[in-house]
Amino acid sequence: MNSKSRFTLGIIVLTVLLIGFFTVALMMGMFLSIKGFAPERLGFLIISVGLGFVTLRKMISLNKKETRSRVDAVVKDHHEFITEWVIAPSQWKTFVTEKLAFDLKESNGYGYTLGGILGVISGFVFSNEYAIEMALLIGAVAFLFFFFVGKYGALVVAKKKFGKLEKLEQGEVHFAKEVIIFNEKLIIVSGFGQTLRSFAKEDRFGMNLLTFTVQTGFGHRRNTSQFMIPIPLGGQDEADKLLNYYASLIPNQI
């Protein structure tokens, strides 16, 4: 069995275990609510939740290991690279600083989205139990609470990413046929359930950037990730070639 098959089998087994543990936890929670407190039910609930999180951490660890092995495989196979970039320290520092400022502004959007959705849901849920004025008040309080949760959650993530990028003296990018390695982060743009949705050149942060979005998942379970890569000085011609190549990977929208 090759490494890819072992990884796939491992993820399937861990997914089944994760679903099982959280199903048991949900059932124990329902029993506690319906049948009342019992030490064994609480114990099963705590153990199931704990095993669920352990399984989740194992899945994350396994995924990181597989990603690292794919990065190593691509790096060793140099002939697949279209080109390789090194972003100079001065430009890299400017990019990282400006990217943090951009992410901090975007955090308000996360706050409004989370607060708006959960605020409306909270107001609707309590509308049958309380007068409309009280339901609106509950919805407003829920909006404010989840707004700050979403906003500061996004701030924490942005600052954590900034801390990692700030430690790098320069940026390094490897462009291959169906993957891009950005500072050792593997970005699959075609295959493995990933689909490139856009690839463009933009002026931001006082410099030229390659910006692109990658979609994962199928049907209604689709997630989109956005990426920005600074174009190094003297790299405009290569950037145009990359733009033409990766744009050809974008599937036609029907």
PAKENU-477737 format. One record per residue (C-alpha): residue number from 1; x, y, z. Coordinates in nm, 3 decimals. Example, Ala and Ser with C-alpha at 12.3 -4.5 7.8 and 13.67 -1.06 7.14 Angstrom:
BEGIN
{pt 1 {1.230 -0.450 0.780}},
{pt 2 {1.367 -0.106 0.714}},
END
This chain:
BEGIN
{pt 1 {0.000 0.000 0.000}},
{pt 2 {0.151 0.334 -0.106}},
{pt 3 {0.158 0.647 0.111}},
{pt 4 {-0.141 0.806 -0.065}},
{pt 5 {-0.356 0.495 -0.003}},
{pt 6 {-0.246 0.480 0.362}},
{pt 7 {-0.331 0.847 0.407}},
{pt 8 {-0.675 0.803 0.249}},
{pt 9 {-0.750 0.494 0.459}},
{pt 10 {-0.630 0.668 0.776}},
{pt 11 {-0.852 0.971 0.713}},
{pt 12 {-1.155 0.747 0.646}},
{pt 13 {-1.101 0.549 0.968}},
{pt 14 {-1.047 0.864 1.175}},
{pt 15 {-1.356 1.027 1.021}},
{pt 16 {-1.571 0.728 1.115}},
{pt 17 {-1.430 0.735 1.470}},
{pt 18 {-1.488 1.111 1.495}},
{pt 19 {-1.852 1.076 1.387}},
{pt 20 {-1.897 0.789 1.632}},
{pt 21 {-1.750 0.973 1.932}},
{pt 22 {-1.951 1.290 1.872}},
{pt 23 {-2.268 1.085 1.811}},
{pt 24 {-2.223 0.919 2.151}},
{pt 25 {-2.160 1.260 2.307}},
{pt 26 {-2.478 1.398 2.148}},
{pt 27 {-2.681 1.100 2.271}},
{pt 28 {-2.545 1.135 2.624}},
{pt 29 {-2.632 1.505 2.617}},
{pt 30 {-2.988 1.421 2.512}},
{pt 31 {-3.018 1.155 2.784}},
{pt 32 {-2.898 1.404 3.046}},
{pt 33 {-3.156 1.653 2.927}},
{pt 34 {-3.447 1.408 2.901}},
{pt 35 {-3.380 1.145 3.169}},
{pt 36 {-3.190 1.359 3.415}},
{pt 37 {-2.841 1.359 3.561}},
{pt 38 {-2.651 1.035 3.609}},
{pt 39 {-2.275 1.006 3.673}},
{pt 40 {-2.226 0.739 3.406}},
{pt 41 {-2.400 0.953 3.142}},
{pt 42 {-2.186 1.254 3.228}},
{pt 43 {-1.877 1.033 3.224}},
{pt 44 {-1.960 0.894 2.879}},
{pt 45 {-2.024 1.248 2.756}},
{pt 46 {-1.687 1.379 2.879}},
{pt 47 {-1.495 1.074 2.752}},
{pt 48 {-1.665 1.086 2.410}},
{pt 49 {-1.596 1.457 2.365}},
{pt 50 {-1.235 1.406 2.476}},
{pt 51 {-1.178 1.115 2.237}},
{pt 52 {-1.346 1.317 1.961}},
{pt 53 {-1.100 1.604 2.002}},
{pt 54 {-0.806 1.362 2.022}},
{pt 55 {-0.923 1.205 1.695}},
{pt 56 {-0.960 1.549 1.537}},
{pt 57 {-0.606 1.644 1.639}},
{pt 58 {-0.482 1.317 1.491}},
{pt 59 {-0.657 1.397 1.163}},
{pt 60 {-0.496 1.743 1.154}},
{pt 61 {-0.155 1.595 1.232}},
{pt 62 {-0.194 1.328 0.964}},
{pt 63 {-0.301 1.590 0.709}},
{pt 64 {0.001 1.809 0.791}},
{pt 65 {0.234 1.510 0.753}},
{pt 66 {0.085 1.422 0.415}},
{pt 67 {0.104 1.784 0.299}},
{pt 68 {0.469 1.800 0.406}},
{pt 69 {0.546 1.482 0.211}},
{pt 70 {0.377 1.623 -0.099}},
{pt 71 {0.580 1.943 -0.068}},
{pt 72 {0.901 1.738 -0.039}},
{pt 73 {0.802 1.528 -0.340}},
{pt 74 {0.742 1.836 -0.556}},
{pt 75 {1.061 2.007 -0.437}},
{pt 76 {1.271 1.700 -0.521}},
{pt 77 {1.120 1.680 -0.868}},
{pt 78 {1.270 2.010 -0.986}},
{pt 79 {1.187 1.966 -1.354}},
{pt 80 {0.816 2.019 -1.279}},
{pt 81 {0.872 2.378 -1.168}},
{pt 82 {0.759 2.650 -1.405}},
{pt 83 {0.962 2.906 -1.216}},
{pt 84 {1.084 2.991 -0.866}},
{pt 85 {1.066 3.332 -0.698}},
{pt 86 {1.247 3.489 -0.406}},
{pt 87 {1.083 3.803 -0.263}},
{pt 88 {1.352 4.037 -0.130}},
{pt 89 {1.353 4.110 0.246}},
{pt 90 {1.247 4.476 0.209}},
{pt 91 {0.953 4.393 -0.018}},
{pt 92 {0.858 4.095 0.196}},
{pt 93 {0.849 4.308 0.511}},
{pt 94 {0.624 4.565 0.341}},
{pt 95 {0.392 4.292 0.212}},
{pt 96 {0.358 4.122 0.552}},
{pt 97 {0.286 4.452 0.730}},
{pt 98 {0.029 4.564 0.472}},
{pt 99 {-0.132 4.220 0.463}},
{pt 100 {-0.184 4.234 0.839}},
{pt 101 {-0.351 4.576 0.809}},
{pt 102 {-0.576 4.436 0.534}},
{pt 103 {-0.673 4.132 0.745}},
{pt 104 {-0.748 4.353 1.045}},
{pt 105 {-0.994 4.556 0.835}},
{pt 106 {-1.150 4.235 0.705}},
{pt 107 {-1.215 4.118 1.063}},
{pt 108 {-1.518 4.349 1.083}},
{pt 109 {-1.675 4.153 0.799}},
{pt 110 {-1.641 3.827 0.991}},
{pt 111 {-1.795 3.993 1.295}},
{pt 112 {-2.095 4.129 1.104}},
{pt 113 {-2.152 3.796 0.928}},
{pt 114 {-2.138 3.582 1.243}},
{pt 115 {-2.328 3.834 1.454}},
{pt 116 {-2.596 3.891 1.192}},
{pt 117 {-2.667 3.524 1.132}},
{pt 118 {-2.669 3.414 1.497}},
{pt 119 {-2.843 3.733 1.611}},
{pt 120 {-3.134 3.670 1.373}},
{pt 121 {-3.149 3.302 1.472}},
{pt 122 {-3.151 3.392 1.844}},
{pt 123 {-3.428 3.648 1.798}},
{pt 124 {-3.635 3.400 1.596}},
{pt 125 {-3.588 3.115 1.847}},
{pt 126 {-3.704 3.326 2.142}},
{pt 127 {-3.988 3.498 1.954}},
{pt 128 {-4.226 3.216 2.051}},
{pt 129 {-4.135 3.236 2.420}},
{pt 130 {-4.122 3.610 2.478}},
{pt 131 {-4.286 3.926 2.357}},
{pt 132 {-4.152 4.069 2.032}},
{pt 133 {-3.968 4.347 2.215}},
{pt 134 {-3.782 4.098 2.436}},
{pt 135 {-3.702 3.874 2.138}},
{pt 136 {-3.558 4.174 1.952}},
{pt 137 {-3.352 4.267 2.257}},
{pt 138 {-3.217 3.911 2.283}},
{pt 139 {-3.136 3.917 1.912}},
{pt 140 {-2.951 4.250 1.950}},
{pt 141 {-2.751 4.123 2.248}},
{pt 142 {-2.667 3.802 2.060}},
{pt 143 {-2.558 4.008 1.759}},
{pt 144 {-2.320 4.218 1.970}},
{pt 145 {-2.180 3.914 2.147}},
{pt 146 {-2.115 3.711 1.832}},
{pt 147 {-1.993 4.019 1.646}},
{pt 148 {-1.709 4.052 1.896}},
{pt 149 {-1.650 3.675 1.892}},
{pt 150 {-1.618 3.676 1.512}},
{pt 151 {-1.415 3.997 1.497}},
{pt 152 {-1.164 3.908 1.766}},
{pt 153 {-1.142 3.550 1.648}},
{pt 154 {-1.039 3.682 1.306}},
{pt 155 {-0.794 3.922 1.473}},
{pt 156 {-0.629 3.639 1.663}},
{pt 157 {-0.592 3.432 1.344}},
{pt 158 {-0.456 3.731 1.149}},
{pt 159 {-0.198 3.815 1.414}},
{pt 160 {-0.094 3.450 1.443}},
{pt 161 {-0.033 3.435 1.067}},
{pt 162 {0.152 3.767 1.085}},
{pt 163 {0.380 3.630 1.357}},
{pt 164 {0.474 3.331 1.139}},
{pt 165 {0.535 3.538 0.826}},
{pt 166 {0.727 3.806 1.014}},
{pt 167 {0.986 3.548 1.123}},
{pt 168 {1.077 3.480 0.759}},
{pt 169 {1.356 3.695 0.621}},
{pt 170 {1.224 3.668 0.267}},
{pt 171 {0.944 3.507 0.072}},
{pt 172 {0.993 3.198 -0.144}},
{pt 173 {0.752 3.069 -0.407}},
{pt 174 {0.774 2.759 -0.627}},
{pt 175 {0.529 2.742 -0.917}},
{pt 176 {0.459 2.394 -1.054}},
{pt 177 {0.203 2.262 -1.301}},
{pt 178 {-0.082 2.200 -1.059}},
{pt 179 {0.056 2.322 -0.727}},
{pt 180 {0.213 2.635 -0.582}},
{pt 181 {0.443 2.620 -0.281}},
{pt 182 {0.437 2.951 -0.094}},
{pt 183 {0.683 2.955 0.197}},
{pt 184 {0.656 2.575 0.228}},
{pt 185 {0.275 2.591 0.224}},
{pt 186 {0.138 2.357 -0.043}},
{pt 187 {-0.146 2.512 -0.244}},
{pt 188 {-0.309 2.265 -0.483}},
{pt 189 {-0.478 2.453 -0.768}},
{pt 190 {-0.600 2.152 -0.966}},
{pt 191 {-0.682 1.797 -0.857}},
{pt 192 {-0.739 1.636 -0.516}},
{pt 193 {-1.080 1.807 -0.501}},
{pt 194 {-0.930 2.155 -0.552}},
{pt 195 {-1.043 2.385 -0.833}},
{pt 196 {-0.883 2.713 -0.938}},
{pt 197 {-1.157 2.977 -0.967}},
{pt 198 {-0.962 3.294 -1.041}},
{pt 199 {-0.608 3.404 -1.112}},
{pt 200 {-0.522 3.771 -1.169}},
{pt 201 {-0.259 4.039 -1.131}},
{pt 202 {-0.349 4.334 -0.907}},
{pt 203 {-0.193 4.649 -0.763}},
{pt 204 {-0.217 4.642 -0.383}},
{pt 205 {-0.003 4.746 -0.089}},
{pt 206 {0.206 4.966 -0.320}},
{pt 207 {0.324 4.666 -0.525}},
{pt 208 {0.206 4.417 -0.787}},
{pt 209 {0.052 4.094 -0.661}},
{pt 210 {-0.072 3.768 -0.802}},
{pt 211 {-0.411 3.703 -0.644}},
{pt 212 {-0.605 3.381 -0.686}},
{pt 213 {-0.885 3.179 -0.529}},
{pt 214 {-0.907 2.802 -0.489}},
{pt 215 {-1.230 2.618 -0.425}},
{pt 216 {-1.253 2.294 -0.228}},
{pt 217 {-1.545 2.058 -0.181}},
{pt 218 {-1.847 1.973 -0.391}},
{pt 219 {-2.212 2.065 -0.412}},
{pt 220 {-2.328 2.282 -0.124}},
{pt 221 {-2.015 2.206 0.080}},
{pt 222 {-1.777 2.435 -0.100}},
{pt 223 {-1.513 2.652 0.059}},
{pt 224 {-1.307 2.919 -0.112}},
{pt 225 {-0.958 3.024 -0.006}},
{pt 226 {-0.792 3.343 -0.129}},
{pt 227 {-0.418 3.390 -0.172}},
{pt 228 {-0.188 3.683 -0.247}},
{pt 229 {0.171 3.650 -0.368}},
{pt 230 {0.398 3.954 -0.421}},
{pt 231 {0.558 3.979 -0.763}},
{pt 232 {0.932 4.041 -0.710}},
{pt 233 {1.107 4.328 -0.883}},
{pt 234 {1.193 4.224 -1.236}},
{pt 235 {0.938 3.944 -1.231}},
{pt 236 {0.667 4.109 -1.441}},
{pt 237 {0.732 3.905 -1.756}},
{pt 238 {0.727 3.579 -1.559}},
{pt 239 {0.409 3.694 -1.383}},
{pt 240 {0.238 3.744 -1.720}},
{pt 241 {0.340 3.393 -1.828}},
{pt 242 {0.212 3.247 -1.501}},
{pt 243 {-0.112 3.441 -1.544}},
{pt 244 {-0.164 3.290 -1.889}},
{pt 245 {-0.079 2.938 -1.772}},
{pt 246 {-0.287 2.923 -1.453}},
{pt 247 {-0.582 3.102 -1.616}},
{pt 248 {-0.598 2.805 -1.855}},
{pt 249 {-0.664 2.579 -1.555}},
{pt 250 {-0.981 2.765 -1.459}},
{pt 251 {-1.280 2.555 -1.571}},
{pt 252 {-1.538 2.720 -1.794}},
{pt 253 {-1.837 2.847 -1.599}},
{pt 254 {-2.168 2.723 -1.741}},
END
